[in-house]
Amino acid sequence: MPDTWDFSQKPQRAGPVLQTPLLTYLMVALSVIITIAYLMPGAVSSPLWYQLGHFGFANTSGTAPWGLITTIFIHGSALHLIFNMLWLLQLGRMLETSLHPLTYLAFIVGAAAVGSGCEVLVSGSPGIGMSGVVYAMFALMWAGRGMYPAWAAIATQQNLRFLVGWAILCIVVTYIPILNIGVANGAHVGGFLFGLCIGFLFFTPRRRWIWAAPLVTLIGITIFSALRLHYA
């Protein structure tokens, strides 16, 4: 398991940032509410409750292009939700209290879109869950751990091995027929690569062009996936 779950740790801040990670807490709240509505559609007798549970899915004919972003709030089980929210709180809290709020928001939107876009390329749908964003967050902190010492406490070799190992395990179990488990492997890989590209572009003084090429490729995949959903 991750080697640092100290939620009382005060992250180091730089620049005009918020002291309270409101956006992170909002994402957690939305994920919990929308996932409950998704898993328990009959809990409330209201069309609005059903629509909330299918947040990001356009209608019965398919998924809207904005589903690349909105479906990150839906999780397939309570365990899936809890696992992702623990990581989101730990990583998001540190990132939001280190970066400008608009920078943080733009990164989250980009990570969601790219992760889901890569998943569409692999499986035909954007998938569900916050894991692609979580992988992007960790990758960004890994690339920037030299600039932000507080990030280095979380972006450790042990946590890197855990996340990479977990991603590999997810790929393996996806292709075991008797388990019949669907995992957004494309979102994991796409999100991680997006975080690395952004991190090294902004935090590494040399050879930034090396990371520009894969970032352009990821953006191209995302645009292609959005068009694919739109015309499906």
C-alpha positions in Angstrom: 0.0 0.0 0.0 1.1 3.6 -0.4 3.8 4.6 2.1 2.4 8.0 3.2 -1.2 8.6 4.1 -0.6 11.4 6.6 -3.6 13.6 5.9 -2.5 16.1 8.6 0.6 17.0 6.7 0.8 20.6 5.6 1.9 20.9 2.0 4.3 23.6 1.0 2.7 26.4 -0.9 4.1 28.7 -3.6 2.3 31.5 -5.4 -1.3 32.7 -5.2 -3.0 29.4 -4.1 -5.9 28.5 -1.9 -5.1 27.2 1.6 -8.1 24.9 1.5 -8.3 22.5 -1.4 -11.9 23.3 -2.3 -11.7 21.8 -5.8 -10.4 18.5 -4.6 -13.1 18.3 -1.9 -15.7 19.2 -4.5 -14.5 16.4 -6.8 -14.7 14.0 -4.0 -18.3 15.1 -3.0 -19.5 14.9 -6.7 -17.9 11.4 -7.1 -19.6 10.1 -3.9 -23.1 11.6 -4.8 -23.0 10.6 -8.5 -21.7 7.1 -7.8 -24.4 6.5 -5.2 -27.0 7.6 -7.8 -25.4 5.3 -10.4 -25.3 2.3 -8.1 -28.7 2.8 -6.5 -30.9 4.3 -9.2 -34.1 3.3 -7.3 -33.1 4.9 -4.0 -34.9 8.1 -4.9 -38.0 8.2 -7.0 -37.1 11.1 -9.3 -36.0 11.5 -12.9 -33.3 13.9 -11.7 -31.8 11.2 -9.5 -31.6 8.8 -12.5 -30.0 11.5 -14.6 -27.5 12.3 -11.9 -26.5 8.6 -11.8 -25.9 8.7 -15.5 -24.0 12.0 -15.4 -21.8 12.2 -18.5 -23.9 9.7 -20.6 -25.8 11.7 -23.1 -28.8 9.5 -23.7 -29.7 5.9 -24.6 -27.9 6.2 -28.0 -24.5 6.7 -26.5 -22.1 9.0 -24.7 -21.7 12.7 -25.4 -18.2 14.0 -26.2 -18.2 15.8 -22.8 -18.4 12.3 -21.3 -14.6 12.3 -21.7 -14.6 14.5 -18.6 -17.8 14.0 -16.7 -17.7 10.2 -16.5 -14.7 10.4 -14.1 -17.2 11.0 -11.3 -18.9 7.6 -11.8 -17.5 4.5 -10.1 -18.6 0.9 -10.5 -18.5 -0.2 -6.9 -18.0 1.1 -3.4 -14.5 -0.4 -3.3 -13.7 1.4 -6.6 -14.9 4.7 -5.2 -13.1 4.4 -1.9 -9.8 3.4 -3.5 -9.9 6.3 -5.9 -11.0 8.8 -3.4 -8.2 8.0 -1.0 -5.7 8.7 -3.7 -7.5 11.7 -4.9 -7.5 13.3 -1.5 -3.9 12.6 -0.9 -2.6 13.7 -4.3 -5.2 16.4 -5.1 -4.9 18.1 -1.7 -1.1 18.4 -2.2 -1.4 19.6 -5.8 -4.1 22.2 -5.2 -2.3 23.8 -2.3 0.9 24.0 -4.4 -0.5 25.3 -7.7 -2.7 28.2 -8.8 -6.4 27.1 -8.7 -6.9 27.7 -12.4 -3.7 25.8 -13.3 -5.0 22.9 -11.1 -8.4 23.0 -12.7 -7.0 23.0 -16.2 -4.7 20.1 -15.4 -7.7 18.1 -14.0 -9.8 18.8 -17.1 -6.9 17.9 -19.4 -6.1 14.7 -17.5 -9.7 13.6 -17.5 -10.1 14.2 -21.2 -6.8 12.6 -22.3 -7.3 9.6 -20.0 -10.8 9.0 -21.2 -9.8 9.7 -24.8 -7.1 7.0 -24.6 -9.7 4.6 -23.1 -12.1 5.3 -26.0 -9.3 4.4 -28.4 -8.7 1.1 -26.6 -12.2 0.0 -25.7 -14.6 2.2 -27.6 -16.0 4.0 -24.5 -14.5 6.5 -22.1 -14.9 4.2 -19.1 -15.8 5.4 -15.6 -13.8 6.4 -12.6 -11.2 8.9 -11.3 -8.2 6.5 -11.7 -6.9 8.1 -15.0 -6.8 11.5 -13.2 -5.1 10.0 -10.2 -2.4 8.5 -12.4 -1.9 11.9 -14.1 -1.6 13.6 -10.7 1.0 11.2 -9.4 3.0 11.5 -12.7 2.9 15.3 -12.5 4.2 15.1 -8.9 6.9 12.6 -9.9 8.1 15.0 -12.6 8.0 18.0 -10.4 9.2 16.5 -7.1 12.5 18.4 -7.5 10.8 21.8 -7.6 8.3 21.1 -4.9 9.9 19.2 -2.0 6.5 18.5 -0.5 5.6 16.5 -3.6 8.7 14.2 -3.0 7.1 12.9 0.2 4.3 11.3 -1.9 6.0 10.8 -5.3 8.3 8.1 -3.9 9.8 5.0 -5.5 7.5 2.8 -3.4 4.4 4.6 -4.5 5.6 4.6 -8.1 6.2 0.8 -8.0 2.7 0.3 -6.4 0.9 2.3 -9.1 2.8 0.8 -12.0 2.3 -2.7 -10.5 -1.4 -2.0 -10.0 -1.7 -0.9 -13.6 0.0 -4.0 -14.8 -2.2 -6.2 -12.6 -5.3 -4.5 -14.0 -4.2 -5.2 -17.5 -3.6 -8.9 -16.7 -6.9 -9.5 -14.9 -8.8 -7.7 -17.8 -7.7 -10.5 -20.2 -8.6 -13.4 -17.9 -11.9 -14.5 -19.3 -13.2 -16.2 -16.1 -12.9 -13.0 -14.1 -14.9 -10.9 -16.6 -13.5 -7.7 -15.0 -13.5 -4.4 -17.0 -10.8 -1.9 -16.1 -10.0 1.4 -17.8 -6.4 0.4 -18.7 -6.3 3.0 -21.4 -7.2 5.8 -18.9 -4.5 4.6 -16.5 -1.8 4.7 -19.2 -3.0 7.9 -20.9 -3.4 9.8 -17.7 0.1 8.8 -16.5 1.7 9.8 -19.8 -0.2 13.1 -19.7 1.0 13.9 -16.2 4.6 13.1 -17.2 4.5 15.2 -20.3 3.0 18.2 -18.5 5.4 17.8 -15.6 8.6 17.5 -17.6 7.6 20.3 -20.0 7.1 22.8 -17.1 9.5 21.5 -14.5 12.5 20.3 -16.5 14.8 23.0 -17.9 16.4 20.9 -20.6 15.1 18.7 -23.5 11.5 19.8 -23.1 10.9 19.1 -26.8 11.2 15.3 -26.0 7.9 15.5 -24.1 6.1 17.9 -26.5 5.8 15.2 -29.2 4.0 12.6 -27.0 1.8 15.3 -25.6 0.7 16.4 -29.1 -0.1 12.7 -29.8 -2.2 12.4 -26.7 -4.1 15.6 -27.6 -4.7 14.2 -31.1 -6.0 10.9 -29.6 -8.4 12.9 -27.4 -9.7 15.0 -30.3 -10.2 11.8 -32.4 -12.1 10.1 -29.5 -14.3 13.1 -29.0 -15.3 13.1 -32.6 -15.8 9.4 -32.5 -18.3 9.7 -29.7 -20.0 12.6 -31.3 -20.6 10.8 -34.6 -21.3 7.4 -33.0 
